[in-house]
Amino acid sequence: MARDMSDKEILQMELAQLKIEVSTTRTAVSVNCKETMEWVEAQTEGDPLLKGVSDDKNPYKGDKGAWLVIWAGGTYWYLFGKPSPFSLESVRPPGPREFDQRKRDKVIKQGFRVDKVPQNLDAIVIGSGIGGLTVAATLAKVGKKVLVLEQHDQSGGCCHTYVEKGFEFDVGLHYIGQLHENSLLRIAFDQITEGQLEFVELDQHFDTIQIGEGEDKREYTIFAGKTEMEAHLKNQFPDDVTAIETFFNIMKVSAKKTHYLASLKLIPQWLALFLLKSRITNLCSSIFTLSGTGATDLVSTLTTNKDLHIIFSYLFYGVPPKDSSVVINALLLHHYKRGAYYPKGGASEISYHIIPVIQKSGGNVLVRAPVTQILVNKDGAAYGVKVNKGQEEVEVHAPVIISNCGLFTTFQKLLPPEIQTKPDIQERLDMMKHGRGSLLVFSGFDGTQEELGIVSTNFWLYKNNDMDGSMEGFFAMSKEEAPDNIPMMFITFPSAKDPTAKTRHPGKSCMTILTMVKYEWFEEWTETSVRKRGDDYTNYKMKFANNLFDWACTLFPKLREKLVFQDVATPLTNMHYLGSQRGAMYSAEHNLDRFHAEAVARNRCSTPVKNLFISGQDVFSCGIAGALHGGLLCASTVLGHIVYIDLLFLKKKLKKQKSRKMARLVKKLE
């Protein structure tokens, strides 16, 4: 849909001084008002809530006074009239760390059996990734009995780890931001783990970006800090100070106003679309325009420095900057502005500490429980699932079904065929594209962090500074060309980030390398079994692995002689262990179309199937934090209560507590 001049003017004003030209937007609103109100009347025609309501009492026709009172009362009840799942009292000091793997396995590897399924369930969650565990724990904290079903042999999804030859590798969690004291994300983690999950902050220099090869290499460093991140970049790009200031203003707007976008998913869809079509949303914030703006288009107006273009979009997730939203790229960088963190004890600590919260209300988390179908009754409502147990299928029933296994898996694999073909299901599917696959190389070394010269800093390597061209060219390559032409990769050292690793795995270090690949390059082996895919498959994936490892050794030459273990995960590996469609770790593609405001409003947790809801990365955005927010949005939808308001109240209480504590301390010092 083409943007009119008022939209362009808004964007120009955003780039210049990040303000909305209200008069311009009001003109757009008044011009479109009649047309939009006609559209709203059409949308609400036949609404059962309005059946039998005379025109003078219809909120869209005639006198609205009485209905405004009802609306205000209903809104107050929706926001404040329901019990909060969160409380300060539920958080307790972290207990002693459990290192006995057998005891941990009793929590995170509890296998599916019929006798372990709780009776009278309130909800079933398919998939135990962070999105599924978050919604399950939130529901549990208001007394709901929730069963989480995981197809793999351990819970956690991308937050699980695996141990091989004495080395422990995290498969999807590399580092998390916005976990500083009293941050909303930190409060959310504290609530769903009851304060038992601890995080370690990485060095202030948490990321290094290397662009180019050989003598043409340029290296840039990213520092955490409320003011330090911006100041440090200005020191490295002294000719682009204005561009950096403008981009950091965009980061600020994106971070402060993203909740406006999320709100579109929580209010009735017709209302969200009305606010967007009438351009009333543009009176509130420029975020609705920015979210549909391409990253390359925007940063190209700020600077011609291609290296800086990379810096503004270096946190890759499989989408070239030209096809990605500038808001998402800005949010990713802002995410680490106040520091980068890693779970103390490793990524599996997340599921290990969330599961007891779910069990406390009578629920459970069971693994080796592949769901084969979502049960839908003749009225089109979901009422349970089928679970594959050996040679038989077991039905488990609940009034609410939540899928955390991705939109494509949910709609194309789990729904009955007659439901899959319905137009409203196909309409939701048409809004999304399959995400890119990923390839990971897990390497184990005999040697300590000090002996190998490795650090907690992460490394992002690019062959050149044309990210759009590199990615487009790479994904257009043949299967044979691809392994020798990898344009980018990410390197991280989990053992260097977790201080407990030295105790748990003494004398050993590990490294994870990640890059994006095409599923089609591995498609011919789809029908083969894991670990039995044949020599051709092994040789092919090792071509990628060897090139990536050689590239890593240009930074850390001591690694080569200390390598004692290596494992390679392809899109097929991710399909098997994570259950991700086409091996896409970040689920559906995070392209620009997905983040246009209208698409955001339509892509919500509720689905065309009654009682079926979506959680996780496909709700809003990718990553651990994105999936967790997907879980909170889903919980808000299921409960009919915006749990973010409860988190904000807690944040305010914690701030007051800290102020009182500081006041008492000052008084003592006096």
PEPEQUI-V695814 format. One record per residue. N is the residue number from 1. RES is the residue in one letter. OMEGA is omega in degrees with one decimal (999 if undefined). Layout:
n=N res=RES omega=OMEGA
n=N res=RES omega=OMEGA
This chain:
n=1 res=M omega=-176.4
n=2 res=A omega=177.8
n=3 res=R omega=177.9
n=4 res=D omega=-173.6
n=5 res=M omega=-178.9
n=6 res=S omega=176.9
n=7 res=D omega=-179.8
n=8 res=K omega=-179.6
n=9 res=E omega=178.4
n=10 res=I omega=-178.9
n=11 res=L omega=179.3
n=12 res=Q omega=178.8
n=13 res=M omega=178.0
n=14 res=E omega=180.0
n=15 res=L omega=-176.8
n=16 res=A omega=-175.8
n=17 res=Q omega=175.8
n=18 res=L omega=175.0
n=19 res=K omega=177.8
n=20 res=I omega=176.0
n=21 res=E omega=-169.4
n=22 res=V omega=-176.6
n=23 res=S omega=178.8
n=24 res=T omega=-178.0
n=25 res=T omega=178.9
n=26 res=R omega=176.6
n=27 res=T omega=179.4
n=28 res=A omega=180.0
n=29 res=V omega=-176.4
n=30 res=S omega=179.7
n=31 res=V omega=-174.5
n=32 res=N omega=-170.6
n=33 res=C omega=-177.2
n=34 res=K omega=-179.4
n=35 res=E omega=-177.2
n=36 res=T omega=179.7
n=37 res=M omega=174.6
n=38 res=E omega=179.3
n=39 res=W omega=179.5
n=40 res=V omega=179.1
n=41 res=E omega=178.5
n=42 res=A omega=-178.9
n=43 res=Q omega=-175.8
n=44 res=T omega=177.9
n=45 res=E omega=179.4
n=46 res=G omega=178.6
n=47 res=D omega=-178.3
n=48 res=P omega=178.7
n=49 res=L omega=-176.8
n=50 res=L omega=-177.9
n=51 res=K omega=179.0
n=52 res=G omega=-179.5
n=53 res=V omega=-179.9
n=54 res=S omega=-176.1
n=55 res=D omega=-176.3
n=56 res=D omega=177.4
n=57 res=K omega=176.2
n=58 res=N omega=-176.5
n=59 res=P omega=-179.0
n=60 res=Y omega=-179.2
n=61 res=K omega=173.1
n=62 res=G omega=-176.4
n=63 res=D omega=-175.9
n=64 res=K omega=-172.0
n=65 res=G omega=-177.5
n=66 res=A omega=-177.6
n=67 res=W omega=176.0
n=68 res=L omega=177.4
n=69 res=V omega=179.0
n=70 res=I omega=179.7
n=71 res=W omega=-179.3
n=72 res=A omega=178.6
n=73 res=G omega=178.5
n=74 res=G omega=179.0
n=75 res=T omega=179.0
n=76 res=Y omega=179.5
n=77 res=W omega=-179.0
n=78 res=Y omega=-176.5
n=79 res=L omega=-169.0
n=80 res=F omega=-171.3
n=81 res=G omega=-178.4
n=82 res=K omega=-177.4
n=83 res=P omega=179.2
n=84 res=S omega=175.4
n=85 res=P omega=-170.9
n=86 res=F omega=177.1
n=87 res=S omega=177.0
n=88 res=L omega=-175.7
n=89 res=E omega=-177.5
n=90 res=S omega=-178.6
n=91 res=V omega=179.8
n=92 res=R omega=179.5
n=93 res=P omega=179.8
n=94 res=P omega=177.9
n=95 res=G omega=178.8
n=96 res=P omega=-177.8
n=97 res=R omega=180.0
n=98 res=E omega=-180.0
n=99 res=F omega=-179.9
n=100 res=D omega=-174.6
n=101 res=Q omega=179.0
n=102 res=R omega=177.8
n=103 res=K omega=178.1
n=104 res=R omega=-178.6
n=105 res=D omega=178.2
n=106 res=K omega=179.1
n=107 res=V omega=-171.3
n=108 res=I omega=-178.9
n=109 res=K omega=-179.5
n=110 res=Q omega=-174.1
n=111 res=G omega=-178.4
n=112 res=F omega=168.3
n=113 res=R omega=-177.3
n=114 res=V omega=-177.8
n=115 res=D omega=176.8
n=116 res=K omega=179.4
n=117 res=V omega=179.8
n=118 res=P omega=176.6
n=119 res=Q omega=175.0
n=120 res=N omega=-179.9
n=121 res=L omega=172.8
n=122 res=D omega=-178.4
n=123 res=A omega=172.0
n=124 res=I omega=176.6
n=125 res=V omega=178.8
n=126 res=I omega=-179.6
n=127 res=G omega=-175.3
n=128 res=S omega=171.3
n=129 res=G omega=-174.6
n=130 res=I omega=177.2
n=131 res=G omega=179.2
n=132 res=G omega=179.5
n=133 res=L omega=-179.9
n=134 res=T omega=-179.5
n=135 res=V omega=179.5
n=136 res=A omega=-179.4
n=137 res=A omega=179.7
n=138 res=T omega=176.7
n=139 res=L omega=179.8
n=140 res=A omega=-176.5
n=141 res=K omega=168.6
n=142 res=V omega=173.0
n=143 res=G omega=-179.4
n=144 res=K omega=178.3
n=145 res=K omega=-171.0
n=146 res=V omega=174.1
n=147 res=L omega=176.1
n=148 res=V omega=-178.1
n=149 res=L omega=-176.7
n=150 res=E omega=-178.3
n=151 res=Q omega=-178.8
n=152 res=H omega=-178.4
n=153 res=D omega=171.4
n=154 res=Q omega=-176.8
n=155 res=S omega=174.4
n=156 res=G omega=-177.8
n=157 res=G omega=178.7
n=158 res=C omega=177.3
n=159 res=C omega=179.5
n=160 res=H omega=176.6
n=161 res=T omega=172.2
n=162 res=Y omega=-177.5
n=163 res=V omega=179.8
n=164 res=E omega=177.9
n=165 res=K omega=178.7
n=166 res=G omega=179.1
n=167 res=F omega=178.1
n=168 res=E omega=-177.8
n=169 res=F omega=170.4
n=170 res=D omega=-172.2
n=171 res=V omega=-175.6
n=172 res=G omega=179.9
n=173 res=L omega=-178.4
n=174 res=H omega=171.4
n=175 res=Y omega=-177.2
n=176 res=I omega=177.0
n=177 res=G omega=176.5
n=178 res=Q omega=177.3
n=179 res=L omega=176.8
n=180 res=H omega=-174.9
n=181 res=E omega=175.6
n=182 res=N omega=173.2
n=183 res=S omega=-177.9
n=184 res=L omega=-179.8
n=185 res=L omega=178.6
n=186 res=R omega=178.5
n=187 res=I omega=179.0
n=188 res=A omega=177.7
n=189 res=F omega=179.5
n=190 res=D omega=-178.4
n=191 res=Q omega=-175.9
n=192 res=I omega=174.1
n=193 res=T omega=-177.3
n=194 res=E omega=173.3
n=195 res=G omega=-173.6
n=196 res=Q omega=-178.3
n=197 res=L omega=179.2
n=198 res=E omega=179.4
n=199 res=F omega=176.4
n=200 res=V omega=178.2
n=201 res=E omega=177.7
n=202 res=L omega=176.1
n=203 res=D omega=178.3
n=204 res=Q omega=172.6
n=205 res=H omega=-170.9
n=206 res=F omega=-179.9
n=207 res=D omega=171.0
n=208 res=T omega=178.4
n=209 res=I omega=178.1
n=210 res=Q omega=-178.6
n=211 res=I omega=178.8
n=212 res=G omega=-178.3
n=213 res=E omega=175.3
n=214 res=G omega=-177.6
n=215 res=E omega=-178.1
n=216 res=D omega=-178.1
n=217 res=K omega=170.5
n=218 res=R omega=-177.5
n=219 res=E omega=179.2
n=220 res=Y omega=-178.1
n=221 res=T omega=178.9
n=222 res=I omega=-179.4
n=223 res=F omega=172.9
n=224 res=A omega=178.3
n=225 res=G omega=-176.4
n=226 res=K omega=177.0
n=227 res=T omega=-173.6
n=228 res=E omega=-178.1
n=229 res=M omega=-179.7
n=230 res=E omega=-178.1
n=231 res=A omega=-178.6
n=232 res=H omega=177.3
n=233 res=L omega=178.5
n=234 res=K omega=177.4
n=235 res=N omega=-178.6
n=236 res=Q omega=179.0
n=237 res=F omega=-174.7
n=238 res=P omega=179.9
n=239 res=D omega=-175.6
n=240 res=D omega=-178.0
n=241 res=V omega=-178.5
n=242 res=T omega=178.7
n=243 res=A omega=-179.7
n=244 res=I omega=178.8
n=245 res=E omega=-179.8
n=246 res=T omega=-179.7
n=247 res=F omega=178.4
n=248 res=F omega=172.4
n=249 res=N omega=176.5
n=250 res=I omega=175.2
n=251 res=M omega=-178.2
n=252 res=K omega=178.3
n=253 res=V omega=-178.9
n=254 res=S omega=-178.0
n=255 res=A omega=-175.7
n=256 res=K omega=-173.2
n=257 res=K omega=-179.9
n=258 res=T omega=179.3
n=259 res=H omega=174.4
n=260 res=Y omega=177.5
n=261 res=L omega=-179.9
n=262 res=A omega=-179.5
n=263 res=S omega=178.5
n=264 res=L omega=-179.1
n=265 res=K omega=-173.3
n=266 res=L omega=175.9
n=267 res=I omega=178.9
n=268 res=P omega=-174.5
n=269 res=Q omega=-179.0
n=270 res=W omega=179.8
n=271 res=L omega=178.5
n=272 res=A omega=-179.4
n=273 res=L omega=176.2
n=274 res=F omega=-179.7
n=275 res=L omega=179.4
n=276 res=L omega=-177.2
n=277 res=K omega=179.0
n=278 res=S omega=-178.2
n=279 res=R omega=174.4
n=280 res=I omega=179.9
n=281 res=T omega=-178.5
n=282 res=N omega=174.1
n=283 res=L omega=-176.8
n=284 res=C omega=-174.3
n=285 res=S omega=174.8
n=286 res=S omega=-177.6
n=287 res=I omega=-177.9
n=288 res=F omega=174.7
n=289 res=T omega=-178.0
n=290 res=L omega=-176.0
n=291 res=S omega=178.6
n=292 res=G omega=-179.5
n=293 res=T omega=-179.6
n=294 res=G omega=-177.9
n=295 res=A omega=-179.4
n=296 res=T omega=179.7
n=297 res=D omega=-176.3
n=298 res=L omega=-174.9
n=299 res=V omega=177.1
n=300 res=S omega=176.2
n=301 res=T omega=-177.2
n=302 res=L omega=-175.0
n=303 res=T omega=174.0
n=304 res=T omega=-178.8
n=305 res=N omega=-175.4
n=306 res=K omega=176.0
n=307 res=D omega=179.0
n=308 res=L omega=173.7
n=309 res=H omega=178.6
n=310 res=I omega=-178.0
n=311 res=I omega=-177.9
n=312 res=F omega=-177.3
n=313 res=S omega=-169.9
n=314 res=Y omega=-178.3
n=315 res=L omega=-170.6
n=316 res=F omega=177.9
n=317 res=Y omega=173.0
n=318 res=G omega=-178.6
n=319 res=V omega=177.0
n=320 res=P omega=-179.6
n=321 res=P omega=-178.5
n=322 res=K omega=-179.5
n=323 res=D omega=-177.5
n=324 res=S omega=179.6
n=325 res=S omega=178.1
n=326 res=V omega=178.9
n=327 res=V omega=-179.9
n=328 res=I omega=179.5
n=329 res=N omega=177.4
n=330 res=A omega=179.0
n=331 res=L omega=-179.5
n=332 res=L omega=178.6
n=333 res=L omega=179.1
n=334 res=H omega=-178.4
n=335 res=H omega=-176.7
n=336 res=Y omega=-175.6
n=337 res=K omega=-178.8
n=338 res=R omega=176.3
n=339 res=G omega=175.8
n=340 res=A omega=-172.3
n=341 res=Y omega=178.3
n=342 res=Y omega=-179.0
n=343 res=P omega=177.5
n=344 res=K omega=-176.1
n=345 res=G omega=177.2
n=346 res=G omega=-174.0
n=347 res=A omega=-177.6
n=348 res=S omega=176.1
n=349 res=E omega=-176.8
n=350 res=I omega=179.9
n=351 res=S omega=-178.4
n=352 res=Y omega=-177.6
n=353 res=H omega=176.5
n=354 res=I omega=-174.7
n=355 res=I omega=178.4
n=356 res=P omega=177.8
n=357 res=V omega=177.7
n=358 res=I omega=-178.5
n=359 res=Q omega=-177.1
n=360 res=K omega=179.3
n=361 res=S omega=177.0
n=362 res=G omega=179.2
n=363 res=G omega=179.8
n=364 res=N omega=175.3
n=365 res=V omega=-174.6
n=366 res=L omega=-179.1
n=367 res=V omega=-172.6
n=368 res=R omega=-176.5
n=369 res=A omega=-178.4
n=370 res=P omega=176.6
n=371 res=V omega=-178.3
n=372 res=T omega=-179.5
n=373 res=Q omega=169.4
n=374 res=I omega=-178.1
n=375 res=L omega=-179.6
n=376 res=V omega=-178.1
n=377 res=N omega=-175.0
n=378 res=K omega=177.9
n=379 res=D omega=177.8
n=380 res=G omega=-179.5
n=381 res=A omega=176.8
n=382 res=A omega=-179.1
n=383 res=Y omega=179.6
n=384 res=G omega=179.8
n=385 res=V omega=169.5
n=386 res=K omega=-179.5
n=387 res=V omega=178.6
n=388 res=N omega=179.2
n=389 res=K omega=-178.3
n=390 res=G omega=-178.5
n=391 res=Q omega=-177.5
n=392 res=E omega=176.1
n=393 res=E omega=-178.3
n=394 res=V omega=175.9
n=395 res=E omega=174.9
n=396 res=V omega=-173.4
n=397 res=H omega=175.0
n=398 res=A omega=-179.1
n=399 res=P omega=179.5
n=400 res=V omega=177.2
n=401 res=I omega=-179.2
n=402 res=I omega=179.2
n=403 res=S omega=175.8
n=404 res=N omega=-176.0
n=405 res=C omega=174.7
n=406 res=G omega=-176.9
n=407 res=L omega=-176.7
n=408 res=F omega=178.2
n=409 res=T omega=-178.3
n=410 res=T omega=-173.1
n=411 res=F omega=-174.7
n=412 res=Q omega=-176.7
n=413 res=K omega=-170.4
n=414 res=L omega=178.5
n=415 res=L omega=175.7
n=416 res=P omega=-176.2
n=417 res=P omega=-177.7
n=418 res=E omega=177.1
n=419 res=I omega=-178.9
n=420 res=Q omega=-173.6
n=421 res=T omega=-178.9
n=422 res=K omega=-176.0
n=423 res=P omega=-177.1
n=424 res=D omega=174.0
n=425 res=I omega=179.8
n=426 res=Q omega=178.0
n=427 res=E omega=177.5
n=428 res=R omega=179.6
n=429 res=L omega=-178.3
n=430 res=D omega=179.3
n=431 res=M omega=-172.8
n=432 res=M omega=171.2
n=433 res=K omega=176.5
n=434 res=H omega=177.7
n=435 res=G omega=177.0
n=436 res=R omega=173.6
n=437 res=G omega=177.9
n=438 res=S omega=176.3
n=439 res=L omega=-178.7
n=440 res=L omega=176.1
n=441 res=V omega=179.3
n=442 res=F omega=-176.6
n=443 res=S omega=178.1
n=444 res=G omega=-175.0
n=445 res=F omega=170.0
n=446 res=D omega=-177.7
n=447 res=G omega=179.5
n=448 res=T omega=177.0
n=449 res=Q omega=-177.9
n=450 res=E omega=-179.2
n=451 res=E omega=-177.2
n=452 res=L omega=-178.8
n=453 res=G omega=-179.9
n=454 res=I omega=-172.9
n=455 res=V omega=177.7
n=456 res=S omega=177.6
n=457 res=T omega=175.7
n=458 res=N omega=-177.4
n=459 res=F omega=177.1
n=460 res=W omega=-173.8
n=461 res=L omega=179.3
n=462 res=Y omega=-179.8
n=463 res=K omega=177.6
n=464 res=N omega=-176.1
n=465 res=N omega=174.8
n=466 res=D omega=-174.5
n=467 res=M omega=178.5
n=468 res=D omega=-178.4
n=469 res=G omega=-179.4
n=470 res=S omega=-178.0
n=471 res=M omega=179.7
n=472 res=E omega=-179.9
n=473 res=G omega=-178.4
n=474 res=F omega=-177.4
n=475 res=F omega=175.7
n=476 res=A omega=-176.3
n=477 res=M omega=174.9
n=478 res=S omega=178.1
n=479 res=K omega=-176.9
n=480 res=E omega=-177.4
n=481 res=E omega=-167.4
n=482 res=A omega=-173.7
n=483 res=P omega=-177.3
n=484 res=D omega=-175.3
n=485 res=N omega=-179.4
n=486 res=I omega=-173.5
n=487 res=P omega=-174.1
n=488 res=M omega=173.4
n=489 res=M omega=179.8
n=490 res=F omega=179.3
n=491 res=I omega=176.5
n=492 res=T omega=-178.2
n=493 res=F omega=-177.6
n=494 res=P omega=-177.7
n=495 res=S omega=179.3
n=496 res=A omega=-177.9
n=497 res=K omega=-174.8
n=498 res=D omega=-178.2
n=499 res=P omega=179.6
n=500 res=T omega=-178.9
n=501 res=A omega=-179.6
n=502 res=K omega=178.1
n=503 res=T omega=-175.5
n=504 res=R omega=-178.2
n=505 res=H omega=-174.7
n=506 res=P omega=176.5
n=507 res=G omega=-178.8
n=508 res=K omega=177.6
n=509 res=S omega=179.7
n=510 res=C omega=-178.8
n=511 res=M omega=173.8
n=512 res=T omega=174.8
n=513 res=I omega=-179.9
n=514 res=L omega=169.6
n=515 res=T omega=180.0
n=516 res=M omega=-179.9
n=517 res=V omega=176.5
n=518 res=K omega=175.7
n=519 res=Y omega=-175.8
n=520 res=E omega=179.3
n=521 res=W omega=-177.2
n=522 res=F omega=-170.4
n=523 res=E omega=-175.9
n=524 res=E omega=-180.0
n=525 res=W omega=-175.6
n=526 res=T omega=-175.4
n=527 res=E omega=178.8
n=528 res=T omega=-178.0
n=529 res=S omega=178.7
n=530 res=V omega=-177.7
n=531 res=R omega=177.0
n=532 res=K omega=-174.8
n=533 res=R omega=174.5
n=534 res=G omega=-176.5
n=535 res=D omega=-178.6
n=536 res=D omega=178.4
n=537 res=Y omega=-179.8
n=538 res=T omega=-179.3
n=539 res=N omega=-177.9
n=540 res=Y omega=-178.7
n=541 res=K omega=178.3
n=542 res=M omega=174.0
n=543 res=K omega=175.4
n=544 res=F omega=-175.0
n=545 res=A omega=-178.3
n=546 res=N omega=179.2
n=547 res=N omega=178.4
n=548 res=L omega=-179.8
n=549 res=F omega=177.3
n=550 res=D omega=179.2
n=551 res=W omega=178.9
n=552 res=A omega=-178.4
n=553 res=C omega=174.4
n=554 res=T omega=176.2
n=555 res=L omega=-175.6
n=556 res=F omega=-174.3
n=557 res=P omega=-178.5
n=558 res=K omega=-175.9
n=559 res=L omega=-170.7
n=560 res=R omega=-175.1
n=561 res=E omega=-178.7
n=562 res=K omega=-178.5
n=563 res=L omega=178.6
n=564 res=V omega=179.9
n=565 res=F omega=175.8
n=566 res=Q omega=178.8
n=567 res=D omega=-176.6
n=568 res=V omega=177.1
n=569 res=A omega=179.3
n=570 res=T omega=174.4
n=571 res=P omega=178.8
n=572 res=L omega=175.9
n=573 res=T omega=-179.7
n=574 res=N omega=176.0
n=575 res=M omega=-176.3
n=576 res=H omega=-172.5
n=577 res=Y omega=-178.3
n=578 res=L omega=-177.0
n=579 res=G omega=-176.9
n=580 res=S omega=178.9
n=581 res=Q omega=177.1
n=582 res=R omega=176.7
n=583 res=G omega=-177.5
n=584 res=A omega=-179.4
n=585 res=M omega=-177.4
n=586 res=Y omega=177.2
n=587 res=S omega=-175.2
n=588 res=A omega=-175.1
n=589 res=E omega=180.0
n=590 res=H omega=-177.7
n=591 res=N omega=-174.6
n=592 res=L omega=-178.9
n=593 res=D omega=-176.9
n=594 res=R omega=-173.9
n=595 res=F omega=165.2
n=596 res=H omega=-171.2
n=597 res=A omega=-179.3
n=598 res=E omega=177.3
n=599 res=A omega=177.0
n=600 res=V omega=-179.0
n=601 res=A omega=-177.2
n=602 res=R omega=-178.8
n=603 res=N omega=-172.9
n=604 res=R omega=-176.7
n=605 res=C omega=176.9
n=606 res=S omega=-177.6
n=607 res=T omega=175.9
n=608 res=P omega=177.2
n=609 res=V omega=-178.8
n=610 res=K omega=177.9
n=611 res=N omega=177.7
n=612 res=L omega=-176.9
n=613 res=F omega=179.4
n=614 res=I omega=175.7
n=615 res=S omega=172.3
n=616 res=G omega=-170.3
n=617 res=Q omega=-176.9
n=618 res=D omega=179.3
n=619 res=V omega=-179.6
n=620 res=F omega=-177.7
n=621 res=S omega=-173.7
n=622 res=C omega=178.1
n=623 res=G omega=-178.8
n=624 res=I omega=-179.9
n=625 res=A omega=179.6
n=626 res=G omega=179.4
n=627 res=A omega=177.3
n=628 res=L omega=177.4
n=629 res=H omega=174.2
n=630 res=G omega=176.8
n=631 res=G omega=178.4
n=632 res=L omega=176.7
n=633 res=L omega=179.2
n=634 res=C omega=177.9
n=635 res=A omega=177.9
n=636 res=S omega=-179.2
n=637 res=T omega=-178.6
n=638 res=V omega=-176.8
n=639 res=L omega=-173.9
n=640 res=G omega=-174.2
n=641 res=H omega=-175.9
n=642 res=I omega=-175.0
n=643 res=V omega=177.0
n=644 res=Y omega=178.4
n=645 res=I omega=177.1
n=646 res=D omega=178.3
n=647 res=L omega=179.2
n=648 res=L omega=175.7
n=649 res=F omega=177.5
n=650 res=L omega=179.0
n=651 res=K omega=179.5
n=652 res=K omega=178.9
n=653 res=K omega=179.9
n=654 res=L omega=178.5
n=655 res=K omega=178.1
n=656 res=K omega=178.2
n=657 res=Q omega=-179.6
n=658 res=K omega=179.3
n=659 res=S omega=179.2
n=660 res=R omega=179.2
n=661 res=K omega=179.1
n=662 res=M omega=179.4
n=663 res=A omega=178.4
n=664 res=R omega=179.9
n=665 res=L omega=178.7
n=666 res=V omega=-179.4
n=667 res=K omega=178.1
n=668 res=K omega=-178.7
n=669 res=L omega=178.6
n=670 res=E omega=999
